[in-house]
């Protein structure tokens, strides 16, 4: 993941949580459906959060799975400081400040989650990451990615961006925060829904789908396990 992305998120870390709802017009559905999709047979699941940031998505998962062990990995130590504040001295939460695409993981997970992070990777890096995720999951494990998606044509990309900018300008967010967010999105490398579904199948996931989409925001869910007819 690029140093430019890290610098952007280091800078915004102190305000990140406060701005999330204003910057994601579909916040409740986006995170609500993503959380609903994280289902584990294990009562005390092991869950890995890729690009965890301040632990926002992980906190929703913790509410749903209070006995879960959470591993939060993020390139930005500044963002992880927010996660440490969020979870306090919770012994079931661990933190890794590293690039999640190259980190040498040693365990297996019941679920792997990510939110608004993987779209920063190049397309080849996305495909390689999905293969790694499949390998890190136990049989029956799930991967849930609440992220961004490109439109099928530049027309739709422009439409989604225009709609998003109109919404955040009416959100009450300060002008400097709006401009900073627009600037951050210039380094996004979004992929279409179809490409992301193709890559999930290529990685070996038996069941994958885009379970929610609002303009450029999309939630993907994938299960590692046998296909059923």
N, C-alpha and C positions, 0 to 999 in steps of 0.2 A: 504494500500500500504506500502511496507516495508521501513524501515529506510535506508537500503542500497540504494534503488532507489533514495530516497530523497537526500542522500549524493552525489551520482553520478551527479545528475542534479544541485544541489547547486554549485558543483565544476565547471561544464561546462557552467553555465549560461552566463557569460560575452561573451563567444565566440559562443554561440548557433546559433544565426541567421546566422552569417558569415559562419558557417560550414555546414548549412543545405543543400545547393545546392550541395556541394561536397560529402556529406554523403548519399544523396538520388539520385542515378543515373538517376531516372525517375522523378525528381523533378517537372518539368513543367506539365507533364501529371497527376502526382499523385495529386498535389494540384489543378490543373486546373479542372480536372473532379470532384474532391470532391466539389469544389466551385460551379460548374455547378449544382450539385445535391441538393444544398440547395435552395429550392424554397418555398416561403411563399405567401399565399394569402393576408396577412395583409401587408399594405404599410409600417408600422412601427413595424416590428416583434420583439418579445422578443426572444433572442437567448442566449443559455447557452453553454459555451465552457468548456468541462471537460478535466482537465489536460492541461490548456491553455498555460502554459509555458510563453514564451515571447509575445504571442498574434499573432504569425505568421499566422496561419489559420484564426483567427478572423479578421485579417487585410484584408485578401482577401474577407471575407464575408462583411466587412464594405464597401469595394469598390463597391460590388454588391448591397448592401442594405444600402445606406447612412443614412437612417432614423431609422435603427435598434437600439434597446437597447441591449447592450452586457453585459453579466455577465461572467467574467472570473474566474474560480476556479482552484487552483493548490496547491499542498502540499508544493511547494518550494516558499518561499517568495523571494528568490534570482531570480528565474525565473520571477516572477511577477513584479519585479523591471524593467526588460526589457520591459514588457508590458506597464507599466506606462510611461516609456520613449517614447514608440512607439505612444501611444494614447494621451499623454500630458494631457491637462486639459479638454478633451472631457467629458462633463457631462453625456453622454449616455453610458459610459463604467464604470462598477463597478467591484471590485476585491474582491475575497474571498481567503484567505490563509487557506486552510483546506483540509481534505481528502474528495474527492468528492463522495466516496462510502458510507460515513456515515453522511454527512452534512444534517441538517434538512431543506430542501428547503420548501419554503412557497408559491411559485407561480407556474404558469403554463407557458409553453414556446411554441412558434410557431415552433422552431427548436432547436435541441440539436446537437452539433457537438463535435468531438474529433479527435485529430491526434497524432499518435505515443505515446499513453499513456495506453490504456486499455490492451494492451498485457502484461503489467507488473503485472496484477492481476492474481490470481489463477483462474482456470477454474470455480469453484463454485462461486467465487466472480464476475466473468464476467457475469454469468447467472443471479445472483441476481441483478447486476447493470442494465442489460438490462430490467429486469422487472420494476425496479425503473424508468428508462428512459421512458418506455412506459406510466407509470402513470403520469409522469411530463409533457407530451406533450398534447396539446389541440387536439381535434379531427381534423384530416387532417394535423397534424404536421408531421415533418420529423426528422429522426435521420441519420446523416452522419458520418461515422467513417473511417478516412484515417489512416490505421494502418498496422501492419505486420500480415502475415499468415504463418503457418507451412505448409510444404509439406505433401503430402499424405503418404510418407514413409521417413525413414532416408536418403535414397539415394537422394531424392529431397531437403531435408533440407541441406545436405552437398553441393549439387550442387549450391543452391541459395547462401549459405554463401561463397563458393569459388568465384562465380561470383561477389558478392558484394565486397569482399576483393580486387579482382583484379581491380575493377572499382575505388574504393576509393584510391588505391595506385597509380593510374594514374591521380588523380584529382588535384594534386598540393598541397594537404593538407600535413601539416608537419607530420613527423613520429610520434612525441609524441601524436598528436591529433588522428592519425590513431589508434595507440595502445590503447589510452583511449577509443575510440569508440568501438573497438573490445572487450575491457574489459567490457564496459557497456552492450553489447549485451549478455554477459554471464548470466545476471539475467533476460533475457527475458523469458516469458512463452507463447510462441505462440500457437495458436489453428488453426486447419485447416479451410479452407474456408467452408467446409460442416458443421463442428461443429458450426461455428459462424452463419451460416444461420439457422441451426436447433434451436439454442438458440434464435435467433430473432423471429422465428415463435412461439416458446414456450412462449416467453414474450408477445405475443399477436399482433405482427405486421402483418398486412394483406398482405402487399407487401414488400418483401425484396429481395435484390440480391447483388451479388458481381459485381459491375459495371465496375471495372477495376482491373487488376492484372499484375504486372511485377515482376517475380520471387517471392521474399518474401514480396513485398509491395502490398497492396490490399485496395480498397475503397469499403465500404459497404454502401448501402442506404436502408432505411426502412421507410415506411409510416404508420401512425396510422390512420386507417379508415376502412370502410367496404370493403369487397371483391367484385369484379365485375367479372361476368362471361364473 
